[in-house]
Amino acid sequence: MFSTRFQFVEEEFAHLSEKRWIVFNAETPQQIAALKHLSLSVHQTFAPSVLSLQSAGFNVVQSVSMDYDVAVVLLPKAKALARHLIVTALQCTPGGLVIIDGQKDAGIDPILKDLRKRTSLGGTVSKAHGKIAWFTGDVALPDYVDTPKLLEDGFQTSAGVFSADAADPASQLLLSVLPNLNGVVADLGAGWGYLTRKLNDMPTKRVIAVEADSRALDMAKVNVPAANVEFVWADATGWRSNDALDTVVMNPPFHNFGKADPEIGVAFMKSAAGSLKPQGDCYIVANRHLPYEQPLSELFQNVSEVIKDNRFKVLYASKPKRKV
């Protein structure tokens, strides 16, 4: 769908093909295939998408400067993140062109309605269940700038990270049943560091926070400024620890680009089983309907349910059967 509209972009702005372009929030190479021939950078902070885009030959960056002539923003569904990306695109293309592209179900219409109050849009094109619009010049969007959100206990989050408004209730349930852990512990899918800080408060020797979203990991570094915490930007589904771990805790996602995918959680479990000591153990919180008991029993000698409420369950597994 994005690629269909980008064929129009490529034709409409062919006179800018020699300029410097940047695309924000492309998740797959297929979305922006029509733009690949351009002098193009892609801003992306999610590790699996970064690897996919780099493998397809795109130049991928996590930070930007005022070096571009054209910016394209693929709107995410999170409103605050969408606004943040738009103002970032504006800042990195001084006097240049900013193109906004989004699906109707991702909130493109309210964004365009708001922008029309602030600037003159150069055009709006509807294609493939979405819209493209663009504007040029300096536009004042101070309320679009992302500022850290302060939560309880001094935690900070940023726009678009998972559970940005409060600690995820599943992680809170997991924390409520964790024993006082020690040794070397990994937090897979650490997010902005809620569990990581709690683990660091225990008599742990070292905590490894593994997170795929570099923006969330940046917040975790702010929230857990401890020398014995190691922050790793990586996709936990393929990560393995260099040192054998005593314990792994996880609250794995089960959606991939908006679609349910419980296999992500299974891949997290395989990562844990492949990183733990022979006597190591693992604590997993998940939606109670997810069928994780069977894959856990294939990976660990001991599997049990610790607690369950009307939404979530915490599972405990110990003694990995083999390295995975």
Salt bridges, closest charged atoms under 4 A:
GLU10 OE2 - HIS37 NE2 3.35
ASP69 OD2 - ARG20 NE 3.13
ASP101 OD1 - ARG5 NH2 2.89
ASP109 OD1 - LYS131 NZ 2.72
ASP114 OD2 - ARG83 NH2 3.97
ASP114 OD2 - ARG118 NE 2.95
ASP143 OD2 - ARG83 NH1 3.52
ASP143 OD2 - ARG118 NH2 2.80
ASP146 OD2 - ARG215 NH2 3.26
ASP153 OD2 - LYS198 NZ 3.81
ASP165 OD1 - LYS149 NZ 2.55
GLU230 OE1 - ARG206 NH1 2.77
ASP243 OD2 - ARG206 NH2 2.85
ASP246 OD1 - LYS277 NZ 2.99
GLU293 OE2 - LYS313 NZ 2.88
GLU305 OE1 - LYS308 NZ 3.63
